[in-house]
C-alpha cells in the first residue's frame, strides 16, 4: 500500500488506522507548501488535489473517512468495525456526525483564518463556525459521560477519526468546556500506535 500524506492534515486519520492494524505501507509526502498536490502527477491520483490518498494495488481511494472504513473492512479480524448491525449503525452515526457537525465548522475557521486570501476572509463566519462547533461538541460531551469509547466498550475506527478531529478543535481553542472530550482525546493519543498530534506534526514538516 502507498499512503500519500502531509502532516498535519487529515492524513493523520489514515496513518493512524494503518498503524493500529500493523499494515506495512509506503509513506509518500506531498508537500502542500510547495504546491505538490497541484502537480499533474498527483492530480492523476486525486483530481481534487486533496490529501490523503491511498493506493492499494489498482484501487485508488481518497477521502480520509473512506480510507479508514476500507482498511477496517479489509482487516476483518480486528474489532475496529463492529459485526453487530446496531453497533455498526451507531458507528456510522457518530462517524458522519464527526465529519459533518464537527469537521465542517473547523474547515470554515481554517479557510477564513489561513487559507483564503485576506480580502476574502470573514471574521463573522469564524465566530459563527466556532459557536456551531461548540454546540455540537456539547452533544458529544454528554454522550461520552461514563464511556471510554464512542460506540462500543472497545475502540473502533470512529475513535481514530474523532480523536483527530477533537485535536483539531483543541488547536483552535474550542474544547475548553468539554472535559470529557479532552480526557478522551488524551487517552486516545496515549495508545502505542497513535500518530503524532497536530502540534507535534507541525514541527515535523
N, C-alpha and C positions, 0 to 999 in steps of 0.2 A: 504494500500500500504506500501511497505518497500523500502527504498532507501539505498543502500549500497554505502557509500561515504567516502571520505577522503579529507578534506580541505588541500591545496588549488587547488585540481585537477579540471578537467572538471566536477566533481560532482556539482560544483557551478551552472552550467547551469541547471541541473535537479532540484536542490533545488530551484533555482530562479523561475522556472516555477511552481513548486508545490506551492510555497508561493504566487505567483501572483494569482493563481487560488483558493487559500484558501482551498486546499485539505489537509485533515489530513493524515499524514504519519508517519511511524516509521523510524527514522534515525538510521542506523546501521553503526558504524565506522569500517572501515577495515584499519588497521594501516599499511601503506606501509613500514614505517621504521622498523617494526617488521616482515616484510615478510608475513603478514596475507593474502595478496592477492594470495600467492603461496600455501596456505594450501588446502588440498583436499576438505574441506567443502565449501570453496569459489569457487574453480575451478569447482565444480558441478554447481554453479550458472553462472559463466562466465569462460569457459575453456581458454579464452585468458588472464585471470588474470589481467584484466584492470578494472578501475572504471570510471564512476559509473555503477551500475546495479539497475534496478527497477523490483520489483516483485509485480504484481497486480493479485491476485488470482492465476490462473495457468499459467499466462503469465510471462515469464522472459525475460526482454528486456535489451540489452546492447547498447552501443554507445550513447553518450550524445545527439547528434542531433536527433537521432531516438526517444529517450525518450521524448525530448521536443516536437517533432512532434506528437507523440502518445498522449501525455497529452492534447495538443491543439485540436487534432481531437476528443478526448473523451469529452472534455468540450466545445461542440459546441455553447453554449450560450454566450461564450466570443468572442471578436473580435480579439483574438491573431492569428487565422487562417482565412484569408480573404475568403469570399464566392465567390467573383468575380474571374473568371478564369484567367484573365490577371494579377490581383493583386497576385494571388497565384503563377503564373509563375514567377513574379518578386521576390516573397519571396523565391522560390526555387533557383532562380538565385543567390541572394545575400547570402543565407544560404550556398550554395555549394561554392561560392566564398570565404566565410569566412573559411570554412573547408579546402579547397584545397590551396588557394592562400595566406592566412594569417597564418592559424594554422600550415601548413606543414613546412614552414621555422622556425617557433618558436620551433617546435619539434626538428628539426635538431640542433638548437642552444642549446636546453636543453640537448640533448644527448651528444653533444660534449663539454659541459662545466660542466655537473654534473653527467650524468647517465652512460656513457661509462667509462670503466677503463681508467686511464690517458694515458696509452700507445696506446690506440685506438682512442683517440680524435684527431680531425682535426681542427686546428685554421683556416685553409684556408676555410673549409666549413662553419664555423661560420661566417666569413666575407661575403661569397657568400650568405648565407641564410639571413643575415641581409640586404644586398643590395636588394635581391628579395622581402623581406617583405616591405621595404620602397617603392619600385616601385609600389607594389600592393596597399599599404596604400595610395599612392598619387592618385590612381584611385578612391578610395573610398572617399578621401578628396574632390575631385572635385564633386563627386556625392552628397555629403552631404551639399554642399553650398545651403543655403536657405531652408534646410529641417530640421525638428525636428526628424524624424524617417526614417528608411532605405527604407521602401516600400510604406507606405501609410501616411496619415496625423495623424495616431494614432499608438500606439505601437503594434508590432506583436511579435511572438515568435522569429523571426530573430533578433530582437533588443537585446534580452536576450543573445543569443549565441554570437552575435557580440560584445556586451559591455564587456563580459568576455574576449574575445579574444584580444580586444584592451587593456584591463587592463594588460593582459599577455605581450603584446608587449611593453607597457609602463614600465613594470617592468624591461625589458632588454634595456630600453632607446632607443626605435626605433620610438617613436611618436613625437619627438621634432619639426619636420617640418610640423605637421598636427594639427593646432589649431582647425579646425572644429571637428576633431575626438576626440581631448582631451576634448573639451567642451561638445560634445555629450556624451562621456563616463561619465563625471562628472554628467550630468543631469540624465542619466540612474541610476547611483548608488545613487542618491538622492531620488529615488522612495521609498515609505514607506515599500514595501515588498522586497526590494533588499537585497541580502545576503551580508556578509562581502566581501570587496575587497581582492585580493590575499595577499597583505601585511598584512592586519589585520588577515586573515585566518591563515597565517603562525604563528602568535603569539598565536593562539588558540589550536595548536596541541601539 
